[in-house]
Amino acid sequence: MSGHSHFKTIKAQKEITDAKKGKIFSKVAKLISIAAKGGGDPLTNSKLRIAVEQAKVVNMPKDNVERAIERGTGELAGEKLEEVVFEGFGPAGVAIIIEAITDNKNRTLNEIKQILNQNNGKLAGEGAVQWMFERKGTIIINKGEETMSEDQLELTAIESGAEDIYFHEDILEVYTKPEDLEKVKNSLIEKGIKIESSGINLVPKNTVAVDEKTKQNCQKLFEALDENDAVQEIYYNIKN
């Protein structure tokens, strides 16, 4: 299993401009509102808990978080949001899944289609790409902030119930079954390991090797997609 299988849209971006920060807060607010439809208490709603944790990563003000929860539970009036998933192919046939939250599915569909077409990509039919991915709990650990060696971190992650791990530069990605995410995460925290972020993500079953030019073209596409207000996550099957 190859790590870093998705473009970080609203995660782990610490040095950003005010304009970018406003866009990130808007995206996180949508994520929180959608999650809060299942209940406004993060203690009993794991999806909301993960969304609120994401808000903390980007230093989103507490008032913004509370308003987003209230919009999701219906206590405050707001847009009627829905989650949508788009499947497509990027340069050189790279498989892509785009998760979005929007108040107008048709508008967002046309916007995503246009971005793909402008960057040597295309939309695919439902199910054309989904089968290439599976949902996994993903925990991100910054190795630079840990005193443990790689071997110690690996052993600790496995003892905590990790299904797989992947080292990439200063990052350790720990993969779990979706239902085991909270258990593994809490076990790591109890062992003194700092968690940078966590969530349920799509991971490719297999990856494809591409040349450097294709990687650059895909990066350009991902950045263009990320500029869209509705886009939350972008997953791909490029081998790192």
C-alpha positions as CSV (number, residue, x, y, z in Angstrom):
1,M,0.0,0.0,0.0
2,S,1.4,3.4,-1.0
3,G,1.0,6.4,1.2
4,H,0.1,9.9,0.4
5,S,-2.8,8.8,-1.8
6,H,-4.7,12.0,-1.6
7,F,-4.0,15.7,-2.2
8,K,-4.1,17.6,1.1
9,T,-6.8,20.2,0.5
10,I,-7.6,21.5,3.9
11,K,-5.2,19.6,6.1
12,A,-1.8,20.5,7.5
13,Q,-1.5,23.9,5.8
14,K,0.0,26.0,8.5
15,E,1.4,29.1,6.6
16,I,-1.4,30.4,4.5
17,T,-2.7,33.8,3.4
18,D,-5.9,35.3,4.9
19,A,-7.7,34.7,1.6
20,K,-6.7,31.1,1.5
21,K,-7.6,30.8,5.2
22,G,-11.1,32.1,4.6
23,K,-11.6,29.4,1.9
24,I,-10.3,26.7,4.1
25,F,-12.6,27.7,7.0
26,S,-15.5,27.7,4.5
27,K,-14.7,24.1,3.4
28,V,-14.2,22.9,7.0
29,A,-17.5,24.6,8.0
30,K,-19.3,22.6,5.3
31,L,-17.7,19.4,6.5
32,I,-18.8,20.1,10.0
33,S,-22.4,21.0,9.0
34,I,-22.7,17.8,7.0
35,A,-21.3,15.7,9.9
36,A,-23.6,17.4,12.4
37,K,-26.7,16.1,10.6
38,G,-26.0,12.9,12.4
39,G,-26.0,14.7,15.8
40,G,-24.4,17.8,17.3
41,D,-22.3,16.1,20.0
42,P,-18.8,15.2,18.9
43,L,-18.6,12.7,21.8
44,T,-21.3,10.5,20.2
45,N,-20.9,11.4,16.5
46,S,-17.5,10.2,15.3
47,K,-17.8,11.8,11.9
48,L,-18.4,15.2,13.6
49,R,-15.6,14.6,16.0
50,I,-13.1,14.1,13.1
51,A,-14.5,17.2,11.4
52,V,-14.0,19.3,14.6
53,E,-10.5,17.9,14.9
54,Q,-9.8,19.1,11.4
55,A,-11.0,22.5,12.3
56,K,-8.4,22.6,15.2
57,V,-5.6,21.6,12.7
58,V,-6.4,24.8,10.7
59,N,-7.0,26.9,13.8
60,M,-10.6,27.6,12.9
61,P,-12.2,29.9,15.6
62,K,-14.5,28.2,18.1
63,D,-17.4,30.4,17.1
64,N,-17.2,29.3,13.5
65,V,-17.2,25.7,14.6
66,E,-20.3,26.2,16.8
67,R,-22.2,28.0,14.1
68,A,-21.4,25.2,11.6
69,I,-22.7,22.6,14.0
70,E,-25.9,24.6,14.6
71,R,-26.4,24.9,10.8
72,G,-26.0,21.1,10.5
73,T,-28.5,20.3,13.3
74,G,-31.0,22.9,12.0
75,E,-30.7,25.3,14.9
76,L,-29.5,27.9,12.5
77,A,-30.7,28.5,9.0
78,G,-28.2,27.8,6.2
79,E,-27.6,26.3,2.8
80,K,-29.0,22.8,2.0
81,L,-25.7,21.0,1.6
82,E,-25.2,17.5,0.2
83,E,-22.1,15.3,-0.3
84,V,-21.3,14.4,-3.9
85,V,-18.5,12.2,-5.4
86,F,-17.1,12.6,-8.9
87,E,-15.0,9.9,-10.6
88,G,-12.5,10.7,-13.4
89,F,-9.2,10.3,-15.0
90,G,-6.3,12.8,-15.0
91,P,-3.2,13.1,-17.3
92,A,-1.9,9.7,-18.5
93,G,-5.1,8.0,-17.3
94,V,-4.4,8.5,-13.5
95,A,-7.6,7.5,-11.6
96,I,-9.1,10.3,-9.5
97,I,-11.9,10.5,-7.0
98,I,-13.2,13.9,-6.0
99,E,-15.3,14.3,-2.8
100,A,-17.3,17.6,-2.6
101,I,-19.9,19.3,-0.5
102,T,-22.3,21.6,-2.4
103,D,-25.6,23.4,-2.4
104,N,-26.0,22.9,-6.1
105,K,-24.9,19.5,-7.5
106,N,-25.4,20.4,-11.2
107,R,-23.3,23.6,-10.9
108,T,-20.5,21.8,-9.2
109,L,-20.6,19.0,-11.7
110,N,-20.2,21.4,-14.5
111,E,-17.3,23.2,-12.7
112,I,-15.5,20.0,-12.0
113,K,-16.0,18.8,-15.6
114,Q,-14.5,22.0,-16.9
115,I,-11.5,21.9,-14.6
116,L,-10.8,18.3,-15.7
117,N,-11.2,19.1,-19.4
118,Q,-8.8,22.1,-19.1
119,N,-6.1,19.9,-17.5
120,N,-6.0,16.8,-19.7
121,G,-8.6,15.0,-17.6
122,K,-12.1,13.8,-18.0
123,L,-15.1,12.7,-15.9
124,A,-15.9,9.0,-15.7
125,G,-19.2,7.2,-15.2
126,E,-20.3,6.1,-11.7
127,G,-18.3,3.1,-10.6
128,A,-15.6,3.5,-13.2
129,V,-13.0,4.4,-10.6
130,Q,-14.4,3.7,-7.2
131,W,-13.6,0.0,-7.4
132,M,-9.9,0.8,-7.5
133,F,-10.0,2.3,-4.0
134,E,-11.0,1.2,-0.5
135,R,-11.8,3.1,2.7
136,K,-9.2,3.1,5.4
137,G,-8.7,4.9,8.7
138,T,-5.7,7.1,8.3
139,I,-3.6,8.5,11.1
140,I,-0.8,11.0,10.3
141,I,2.2,11.3,12.6
142,N,5.1,13.8,12.2
143,K,8.2,11.8,12.8
144,G,10.2,15.0,13.4
145,E,8.2,15.6,16.6
146,E,8.8,12.1,18.0
147,T,11.7,10.8,20.0
148,M,11.1,7.2,18.9
149,S,13.1,5.6,16.1
150,E,11.3,4.5,12.9
151,D,11.5,0.9,14.2
152,Q,10.0,1.8,17.5
153,L,7.2,3.9,15.9
154,E,6.4,1.0,13.5
155,L,6.3,-1.5,16.4
156,T,4.1,0.8,18.5
157,A,1.7,1.3,15.6
158,I,1.4,-2.4,15.0
159,E,0.9,-3.1,18.7
160,S,-1.9,-0.5,18.7
161,G,-3.8,-2.3,15.9
162,A,-2.5,-0.8,12.7
163,E,-3.2,-2.8,9.5
164,D,-0.4,-1.1,7.6
165,I,2.1,1.7,7.9
166,Y,3.9,3.9,5.4
167,F,6.9,6.2,5.9
168,H,7.3,9.2,3.6
169,E,10.0,11.7,4.4
170,D,9.1,13.1,7.9
171,I,5.6,11.6,7.9
172,L,4.3,8.3,9.1
173,E,0.9,7.2,7.8
174,V,-0.9,4.5,9.9
175,Y,-3.7,2.7,8.2
176,T,-6.5,0.9,10.0
177,K,-9.9,-0.6,9.3
178,P,-12.4,2.3,9.4
179,E,-14.2,1.0,12.5
180,D,-10.8,0.7,14.3
181,L,-9.6,4.3,13.7
182,E,-10.6,5.7,17.1
183,K,-9.3,2.7,19.0
184,V,-5.9,2.7,17.3
185,K,-5.6,6.5,17.5
186,N,-6.4,6.5,21.3
187,S,-3.9,3.7,21.8
188,L,-1.2,5.7,20.1
189,I,-2.0,8.8,22.1
190,E,-1.9,6.8,25.4
191,K,1.6,5.7,24.3
192,G,2.7,9.3,24.1
193,I,2.6,9.7,20.3
194,K,1.3,13.0,19.0
195,I,-1.3,12.7,16.2
196,E,-1.1,15.4,13.5
197,S,-4.4,14.4,11.9
198,S,-6.7,11.5,11.4
199,G,-9.7,10.5,9.3
200,I,-11.4,8.0,7.0
201,N,-9.9,8.2,3.6
202,L,-9.9,6.4,0.3
203,V,-6.7,4.5,-0.4
204,P,-5.8,2.9,-3.8
205,K,-5.7,-0.9,-3.9
206,N,-2.9,-0.6,-6.5
207,T,-0.8,2.3,-7.7
208,V,0.6,3.2,-11.1
209,A,4.1,4.7,-11.8
210,V,4.1,7.9,-13.9
211,D,6.9,10.1,-15.1
212,E,7.8,13.4,-13.5
213,K,6.0,15.5,-16.2
214,T,2.8,13.6,-15.6
215,K,3.2,14.1,-11.8
216,Q,3.6,17.8,-12.4
217,N,0.5,17.9,-14.7
218,C,-1.5,16.0,-12.1
219,Q,-0.3,18.4,-9.4
220,K,-1.5,21.3,-11.5
221,L,-4.9,19.6,-11.9
222,F,-5.2,18.9,-8.2
223,E,-4.4,22.5,-7.3
224,A,-7.1,23.7,-9.8
225,L,-9.6,21.4,-8.3
226,D,-8.7,22.5,-4.8
227,E,-9.5,26.1,-5.8
228,N,-13.1,25.1,-6.2
229,D,-15.1,25.9,-3.1
230,A,-17.0,22.7,-3.1
231,V,-14.0,20.3,-3.3
232,Q,-13.1,18.6,0.0
233,E,-10.8,15.7,-0.9
234,I,-8.9,14.5,-4.0
235,Y,-7.7,10.9,-4.1
236,Y,-5.5,9.4,-6.8
237,N,-3.6,6.2,-7.6
238,I,-0.2,7.6,-8.4
239,K,2.8,5.6,-7.0
240,N,5.0,7.9,-4.9
